[in-house]
Amino acid sequence: MSYKIEINEGIATFTIDRPERMNAVNYEVMDGLEEFLDRVSDDPDVGYAVITGAGDRAFCSGGDLSEFHGMQTAEEAYPMLSRMAGLLYRVATLPMPVIALVNGSAVGGGCEVATACDYRIVSSQAKAGFIQGTLAITTGWGGATLLFEKDGKHDRVFRLLSEANIRTAEQMLEAEWATELYDGSAEEGLAQFLSKMSKIHPSVHRAYKTVAIRKWTADFMRDRMLEESRQCSVLWASDAHHEAVQQFLAKNGK
């Protein structure tokens, strides 16, 4: 199984469980995320949703190129891209606070997954970056739409995306992408964050989340995320992308 779902004392956790693949997303992970969303969306007893990765090396390394590199055309890539964009829209619009517990590196689509969450609690040892540009594509799961919608300052967001580099946890905190950093274990980091959140009744968190969702709905955020997937699918079909993927796979022995 490529994922785990746990619900304990009001905290629902989805763990991408592919540490040998740096917790890269494949179709089974997508199936699991859909199952998780179906289970928690209407559960009034869930106060917080958490998304994390197994182990301590990676939160998520994005899409599994060893599985997806066979997609050559926009028509082949778009169903995968748009499906994940739809799932991340559902993550973003869950009625309770959603926390990305970034226990290790978050690159490419991994940054998109974390951006869909309300909070990003990041290991001080982690690195992160929207590196899609190094593969001659853009974010394809709606991550840019989410980032521009949530994270404010245009030029700062534009640089995070277009520079396509990997940054330290401290740099991501300075860029205001990370909510806060933690030392020690992921469990300790989450407990520290929730100790502050839990001082306020869950109904208050849900009420404020409703305000955010109302804005995103009015701004047609889901449609814009899917259009982002369409845009990425066109770049996916380019020779530049295919060449970059082949170089990546050769470099990593895949």
Residue pairs with C-beta under 8 A, 6 or more apart in sequence:
1 17
1 28
1 32
2 16
2 17
2 18
2 26
2 28
2 29
2 32
3 14
3 15
3 16
3 17
3 28
3 29
3 32
3 33
3 36
4 13
4 14
4 15
4 17
4 54
5 12
5 13
5 14
5 15
5 32
5 35
5 36
5 39
6 12
6 13
6 15
7 13
7 39
7 40
7 43
7 46
10 45
10 46
10 47
10 48
10 202
11 46
11 47
11 48
11 49
11 50
11 194
12 36
12 39
12 40
12 43
12 46
12 48
12 49
12 50
13 49
13 50
13 51
13 52
14 32
14 33
14 36
14 49
14 50
14 51
14 52
15 51
15 52
15 53
15 54
16 23
16 25
16 29
16 51
16 52
16 53
16 54
16 59
16 60
17 23
17 54
18 24
18 26
18 29
18 54
18 64
19 53
19 54
19 55
19 57
19 58
21 61
21 64
21 66
22 57
22 58
22 60
22 61
22 105
23 53
23 54
23 55
23 58
23 59
23 60
23 61
23 104
23 110
24 60
24 61
24 62
24 63
24 64
24 65
25 60
25 62
25 63
25 64
25 84
25 109
25 113
26 63
26 64
26 67
27 67
27 80
30 83
30 84
30 87
33 87
33 91
34 87
37 87
37 90
37 91
37 94
40 46
40 49
40 94
40 96
41 90
41 94
41 95
46 96
47 96
47 97
47 198
47 202
47 205
48 96
48 97
48 98
48 99
48 194
48 197
49 91
49 94
49 96
49 97
49 98
49 99
50 98
50 99
50 100
50 101
50 190
51 91
51 98
51 99
51 100
51 101
51 113
51 114
51 117
52 59
52 100
52 101
52 102
52 103
52 186
53 59
53 60
53 103
53 104
55 103
55 104
56 103
56 104
56 123
56 186
57 104
57 105
58 103
58 104
58 105
58 106
58 110
59 100
59 101
59 102
59 103
59 104
59 105
59 106
59 110
59 113
59 114
59 126
59 128
60 106
60 109
60 110
60 113
60 114
61 105
61 106
61 107
61 108
61 109
61 110
62 107
62 108
62 109
62 110
62 111
62 112
62 132
63 80
63 84
63 108
63 109
65 245
65 248
65 249
65 254
66 249
66 254
68 77
68 80
69 245
69 246
69 249
70 76
71 77
71 80
71 236
72 237
72 242
73 237
74 230
74 233
74 234
74 236
74 237
75 233
77 140
77 232
77 233
77 236
77 237
78 229
78 230
78 233
81 140
81 141
81 229
81 232
81 233
81 236
82 226
82 229
82 230
84 109
84 140
84 141
84 142
84 229
85 140
85 141
85 142
85 225
85 226
85 228
85 229
86 222
86 225
86 226
88 112
88 113
88 116
88 141
88 142
88 143
88 146
88 225
89 116
89 142
89 221
89 222
89 225
91 98
91 113
91 116
91 117
92 98
92 116
92 117
92 146
92 216
92 221
93 213
93 216
93 217
94 209
95 206
95 209
95 210
95 213
96 202
96 205
96 206
96 209
97 118
97 119
97 197
97 205
97 209
98 116
98 117
98 118
98 119
99 117
99 118
99 119
99 120
99 121
99 190
99 193
100 106
100 113
100 114
100 116
100 117
100 119
100 120
100 121
101 121
101 186
101 189
101 190
102 114
102 120
102 121
102 122
102 123
102 126
102 128
102 178
103 123
103 126
103 186
103 189
104 123
104 125
104 126
105 126
105 127
105 128
105 166
106 113
106 114
106 122
106 126
106 127
106 128
106 129
107 127
107 128
107 129
107 131
107 166
108 129
108 130
108 131
108 132
108 135
109 132
109 139
109 140
109 141
109 143
110 128
111 128
111 129
111 130
111 143
111 177
112 130
112 139
112 141
112 142
112 143
112 146
113 141
114 120
114 128
115 143
115 146
115 147
115 150
115 151
115 177
116 142
116 143
116 146
118 209
118 212
119 179
119 193
120 172
120 177
120 178
120 179
121 178
121 179
121 180
121 181
121 182
121 189
121 190
121 193
122 128
122 169
122 172
122 173
122 178
122 179
122 180
122 181
122 182
123 169
123 181
123 182
123 183
123 186
123 189
124 169
124 170
124 181
124 182
124 183
125 169
126 169
127 166
127 167
127 168
127 169
128 166
128 167
128 169
128 172
128 177
128 178
129 164
129 165
129 166
129 167
130 139
130 143
130 147
130 160
130 161
130 164
131 164
131 165
131 166
132 138
132 139
132 140
132 164
132 232
133 161
133 162
133 163
133 164
134 164
134 244
135 241
135 244
135 245
135 248
136 235
136 238
136 240
136 241
136 243
136 244
137 232
137 235
137 236
137 241
138 144
138 161
138 228
138 231
138 232
138 235
139 147
139 161
139 228
139 232
140 228
140 229
140 232
140 233
140 236
141 225
141 229
142 224
142 225
142 226
142 228
142 229
143 228
144 161
144 228
145 221
145 224
145 225
145 228
146 221
146 225
147 157
147 160
147 161
148 154
148 157
149 216
149 219
149 221
151 157
151 176
151 177
152 176
156 175
156 176
160 175
160 177
167 175
169 178
169 181
170 181
172 178
173 180
173 181
179 193
180 193
182 188
182 189
182 192
182 193
183 189
197 205
216 222
235 241
